[in-house]
Amino acid sequence: MPKYLLAHDLGTSGNKATLFTTDGELIRSCVRGYPTRYYNGNWAEQNPDDWWRAVCDSSRELIQTIDPGDICAVAFSGQMMGCLCVDASGTPLADSIIWADMRAQEAERYIIERVGAREFFRIAGHRPGASYTLAKYLWMRSAMPDVYKNSCKLLQAKDYMVYRLTGRFCTDYSDAGGTNAFDMNTFQWSDAILDAVQVPREVFPEAVESTRVVGEVTGAAAEACGLKKGTPVVMGAGDGGCGALGAGCIASGDTYCCMGSSAWIAHISDGLILDEDMKLVNWAHAVPGLISTNGTMQCAGTSYNWMKETLCAAEQSQAMLEGGDVYRYIDAAIQRAQPGCNGLYFVPYLCGERCPRWDADAKGGFYGLKMEHSHEDMLRSVVEGIGQNMRLILDVMRNSADIRDMSIIGGLIKSGVNLQILADTFDARLRTLNYYDEATSVGAAVLAGVGCGALKGFHEVEKFSWSVGEAVPDPARREVYDRMRRQFDATYYAMRDIYRAL
């Protein structure tokens, strides 16, 4: 009889549960959604009970046709940088403030004043920021003092699920790094940071390796979710750590790119990369001992979807009339435009920007627009603009590593047209994998297998995920994009004061 690994990926819009065999075969997956409450301009919260219901419902669906006793282990991937306060009994004291919430900007300034931006970056491998757990908890200290006072532990989404399954409070190194309270040089909670901002170390859970078996499914949890009592629970990792593992990046020097709603490039190494301008961020990899240095842009697939909904009424109508896929018509329109779009370029800062700008005020726009520009030019310029911004991130990384090829995943590269534009703008060979959207689930499954001993090591990720194709940069198109990149980059600096005024 086959043995199974159960992976849960707690994303922003829902939990994706995936069942794999220990030989790497994907048996089935399902998604259970949950709502996010957006309000007050930049606040975003979720009810942790919704996460638990989603995990229980999806687990029961996946195991309908198998013996739950054949599941070797369960592990989690999850959204990062949240702030869920629980009391000593594990009861949430308020809804979780999730990664997208930016209410804690005053706390961010307080952290910088107490620690200093550069010293903080040296310790934490990240800039201090309002999106991180520590700033959100400091916001609670002034705005929700009762919650702050009664908090026993601060947990991430996957950590709370591990608690619900096992009764144990813990986190892994990748999610610990996303709190802004972790020393990435020692893999310990940072006394220097916590003492400076007067937050007790004890409120943070024990941090362990992503492969640690942290407990077993309790009787109460088994009754709720359908898993067998005693099933091993492996800690798992944040979605970034699981994504890197699922993309096959398990050794120093490996690189991958994820082109989703947001997009990032991650380079794996043995130590932190602390660039001069603090544009990059450093995470603990799911593989113990490795660092994943990332540069993330805010609106990649989101910019593409904005283009589809705002500019592609003709393509959507054609798809409806002919019963075709709207993306095929968009691809055809993009292909009709010349590389460089006759001097038109799009800046994809529709929600501010993280790397390489770190500017919440940055705005998007079309530049160089003339009467002779076509609808097709505008569509292609959006994809090229996404690629140009990602290339700026890659150039920062190339100051520390010679990156000329990488694995690439994410919904944006389901289009071969988009994939080729990215290869040309990156000037890098891009290797596609057998899964576009399953990397985080694969990563969690591999962690489950390695943790419980069902897999012999991380190299067995090759059973789950492998290269199926590639895109190679075209020298002529690359030259066009290289020339345009200078003005693309300069536009931000020329417009920065205007962005603030807007």
RAZI-V255216 format. One record per residue. N is the residue number from 1. RES is the residue in one letter. PHI is phi in radians with two decimals (999 if undefined). BURIAL is + if it has 16 or more other ideal C-beta (glycine too) atoms within 10 Angstrom, else -. Layout:
n = [N N]
res = [RES RES]
phi = [PHI PHI]
burial = [BURIAL BURIAL]
This chain:
n = [1 2 3 4 5 6 7 8 9 10 11 12 13 14 15 16 17 18 19 20 21 22 23 24 25 26 27 28 29 30 31 32 33 34 35 36 37 38 39 40 41 42 43 44 45 46 47 48 49 50 51 52 53 54 55 56 57 58 59 60 61 62 63 64 65 66 67 68 69 70 71 72 73 74 75 76 77 78 79 80 81 82 83 84 85 86 87 88 89 90 91 92 93 94 95 96 97 98 99 100 101 102 103 104 105 106 107 108 109 110 111 112 113 114 115 116 117 118 119 120 121 122 123 124 125 126 127 128 129 130 131 132 133 134 135 136 137 138 139 140 141 142 143 144 145 146 147 148 149 150 151 152 153 154 155 156 157 158 159 160 161 162 163 164 165 166 167 168 169 170 171 172 173 174 175 176 177 178 179 180 181 182 183 184 185 186 187 188 189 190 191 192 193 194 195 196 197 198 199 200 201 202 203 204 205 206 207 208 209 210 211 212 213 214 215 216 217 218 219 220 221 222 223 224 225 226 227 228 229 230 231 232 233 234 235 236 237 238 239 240 241 242 243 244 245 246 247 248 249 250 251 252 253 254 255 256 257 258 259 260 261 262 263 264 265 266 267 268 269 270 271 272 273 274 275 276 277 278 279 280 281 282 283 284 285 286 287 288 289 290 291 292 293 294 295 296 297 298 299 300 301 302 303 304 305 306 307 308 309 310 311 312 313 314 315 316 317 318 319 320 321 322 323 324 325 326 327 328 329 330 331 332 333 334 335 336 337 338 339 340 341 342 343 344 345 346 347 348 349 350 351 352 353 354 355 356 357 358 359 360 361 362 363 364 365 366 367 368 369 370 371 372 373 374 375 376 377 378 379 380 381 382 383 384 385 386 387 388 389 390 391 392 393 394 395 396 397 398 399 400 401 402 403 404 405 406 407 408 409 410 411 412 413 414 415 416 417 418 419 420 421 422 423 424 425 426 427 428 429 430 431 432 433 434 435 436 437 438 439 440 441 442 443 444 445 446 447 448 449 450 451 452 453 454 455 456 457 458 459 460 461 462 463 464 465 466 467 468 469 470 471 472 473 474 475 476 477 478 479 480 481 482 483 484 485 486 487 488 489 490 491 492 493 494 495 496 497 498 499 500 501 502]
res = [M P K Y L L A H D L G T S G N K A T L F T T D G E L I R S C V R G Y P T R Y Y N G N W A E Q N P D D W W R A V C D S S R E L I Q T I D P G D I C A V A F S G Q M M G C L C V D A S G T P L A D S I I W A D M R A Q E A E R Y I I E R V G A R E F F R I A G H R P G A S Y T L A K Y L W M R S A M P D V Y K N S C K L L Q A K D Y M V Y R L T G R F C T D Y S D A G G T N A F D M N T F Q W S D A I L D A V Q V P R E V F P E A V E S T R V V G E V T G A A A E A C G L K K G T P V V M G A G D G G C G A L G A G C I A S G D T Y C C M G S S A W I A H I S D G L I L D E D M K L V N W A H A V P G L I S T N G T M Q C A G T S Y N W M K E T L C A A E Q S Q A M L E G G D V Y R Y I D A A I Q R A Q P G C N G L Y F V P Y L C G E R C P R W D A D A K G G F Y G L K M E H S H E D M L R S V V E G I G Q N M R L I L D V M R N S A D I R D M S I I G G L I K S G V N L Q I L A D T F D A R L R T L N Y Y D E A T S V G A A V L A G V G C G A L K G F H E V E K F S W S V G E A V P D P A R R E V Y D R M R R Q F D A T Y Y A M R D I Y R A L]
phi = [999 -1.21 -1.90 -2.22 -2.18 -1.87 -1.99 -2.03 -2.12 -1.51 -1.57 -1.30 -1.72 3.04 -1.78 -1.82 -1.81 -2.36 -1.92 -2.05 -1.44 -1.21 -1.58 1.63 -1.40 -1.41 -1.47 -2.92 -2.52 -2.67 -2.18 -2.14 -1.42 -2.63 -1.47 -2.05 -1.68 -1.78 -2.85 0.94 1.49 -2.35 -1.73 -2.60 -2.38 -2.37 -1.52 -1.10 -1.13 -1.14 -1.08 -1.13 -1.07 -1.11 -1.16 -1.14 -1.13 -1.23 -1.09 -1.09 -1.13 -1.23 -1.70 -0.98 -1.85 -2.23 -1.44 -0.96 -1.21 -1.52 -1.44 -1.25 -2.93 -2.14 -2.51 -2.18 -1.97 -2.88 -1.01 -2.00 1.16 -1.59 -2.54 -1.94 -1.65 -2.17 -1.51 -1.12 -1.58 1.45 -1.44 -1.07 -1.60 -2.90 -1.08 -1.34 -1.44 -1.60 -0.97 -1.32 -1.34 -2.17 -1.25 -1.62 -1.20 -1.15 -1.14 -1.01 -1.11 -1.08 -1.07 -1.08 -1.11 -1.44 -1.96 1.65 -1.08 -1.21 -1.14 -1.06 -1.06 -1.10 -1.39 -1.55 1.26 -2.35 -1.22 -1.22 -2.66 -1.19 -1.40 -1.56 -1.03 -1.05 -1.09 -1.15 -1.21 -1.14 -1.04 -1.10 -1.00 -1.66 -1.63 -2.35 -1.04 -1.18 -1.11 -1.03 -1.15 -1.65 -1.25 -1.62 -2.48 -1.82 -2.15 -1.62 -0.99 -1.17 -1.12 -1.18 -1.15 -1.07 -1.09 -1.11 -1.41 -2.08 1.43 -1.92 -1.61 -2.85 -2.50 -1.92 -1.12 -1.17 -1.23 -1.05 -1.10 -1.41 -1.51 1.26 -2.15 -2.02 -1.52 -1.36 -1.54 -2.02 0.99 -2.34 -1.06 -1.49 -1.12 -1.07 -1.24 -1.18 -1.13 -1.12 -1.77 1.04 -2.03 -1.20 -1.09 -1.15 -1.30 -1.61 -1.29 -1.04 -1.76 -2.33 -1.12 -1.12 -1.59 -1.18 -1.34 -1.65 2.92 -2.21 -1.09 -1.33 -1.07 -1.13 -1.18 -1.08 -1.13 -1.34 -1.97 1.56 -1.28 -1.37 -0.97 1.63 -1.06 -1.09 -1.99 -1.66 -0.94 1.43 -2.61 -1.10 -1.08 -1.14 -1.14 -1.17 -1.08 -1.08 -1.13 -1.12 -1.46 1.48 -1.60 -2.18 -2.46 -1.00 1.77 -1.26 -2.46 -2.50 -2.21 -2.01 -1.93 -1.88 -1.00 -1.68 -2.49 -2.62 -2.02 -2.18 -2.00 -1.64 -2.63 -1.57 -2.66 -1.17 -1.91 -1.88 -1.22 -1.01 -1.65 0.98 -1.48 -1.63 -2.24 -2.08 -2.07 -1.22 -1.26 -1.14 -1.39 -0.95 1.62 -1.80 -2.00 -1.93 -1.64 -2.12 -2.22 -2.08 -1.71 -1.33 -2.22 -1.74 -1.02 -1.11 -1.14 -1.10 -1.15 -1.05 -1.06 -1.05 -1.36 -1.68 -1.94 -1.95 -1.07 -1.13 -1.17 -1.20 -1.14 -1.09 -1.12 -1.18 -1.19 -1.73 1.22 -1.75 -1.54 -1.01 -1.18 -1.15 -1.26 -1.14 -1.01 -1.11 -1.14 -1.09 -1.17 -1.32 -1.56 -1.42 -0.93 1.57 0.91 0.96 1.54 -1.56 -2.46 -2.00 -1.76 -1.58 -1.71 -1.36 -2.28 1.22 -2.63 -1.55 -1.20 -1.71 -1.67 0.89 -2.46 -1.20 -1.57 -1.03 -2.19 -1.50 3.00 -1.67 -2.20 1.46 -1.21 -2.29 -1.01 -1.40 -1.27 -1.85 -0.96 -1.11 -1.04 -1.14 -1.12 -1.14 -1.12 -1.14 -1.15 -1.11 -1.13 -1.06 -1.10 -1.10 -1.17 -1.12 -1.14 -1.06 -1.09 -1.07 -1.12 -1.09 -1.16 -1.20 -1.20 -2.05 -2.64 -1.52 -1.80 -2.14 -2.61 -2.80 -1.33 -2.44 -2.35 1.96 -1.10 -1.15 -1.67 -1.10 -1.52 -1.11 -1.12 -1.08 -1.01 -1.19 -1.06 -1.15 -1.06 -1.21 -1.26 -1.25 0.94 -2.62 -1.37 -1.94 -1.77 -1.52 -1.97 -1.17 -2.06 -1.49 -2.12 -1.90 -1.05 -1.15 -1.16 -1.03 -1.03 -1.12 -1.13 -1.14 -1.07 -1.05 -1.19 -1.17 -1.10 -1.59 1.59 -1.25 -1.97 -1.37 3.09 -1.16 -1.06 -1.31 -1.02 -1.09 -1.23 -1.74 -2.43 -2.66 -1.26 -2.18 -3.06 -2.74 -2.17 -1.95 -1.13 -1.60 -1.02 -1.18 -1.17 -1.04 -1.11 -1.03 -1.20 -1.08 -1.16 -1.29 -1.11 -1.09 -1.32 -1.00 -1.15 -1.16 -1.04 -1.01 -1.20 -1.19 -1.73 -1.00 -1.15 -1.18 -0.97 -1.13 -1.13 -1.22]
burial = [- - + + + + + + + + + - - + + + + + + + + + - + - + - - + + - + - + - - - - - - - - - + + + + + - + + + + + + + + + + + + + + - - + - + - - + + + + + + + + + + + + + + + + - - - - - + + + + + + + + + + + + + - - + + - + + + - - + - - - - + + + + + + + + + + + + + + + + + + + + + + - - + - - + + - - + + + + + + + + + + + + + + + + - + + + + + + + + + + + + + + + + + - - + - + + - - + + - + + - + - - - + + + - + + + + + + + + + + + + - - + + - + + + + - - - + + + + + + + + + + + + + + + + + + + + - + - + + + + + + + + + + + + + + + + - - + + - + - - + + + + + + + + + + + - + + + + + + + + + + + + + + + - + + + - - - + - - + - - + + - - - - - - - + - + + + - + + - - + - + + + - - + + + + + + - + + + + + + + - - + - + + + + + + + + - - - + - - + + + + + + + + + + + + + + + + + + + + + + - - - - - + - - + + + + + + + + - + - + + + + + + + + + + + + - + + + + - + + - + + + + + + + + + + + + + + + - + + - - + - + + - + + + - - - - - + - + - - - + + - + + - - + + - - + + - + + - - + - - - + - - -]
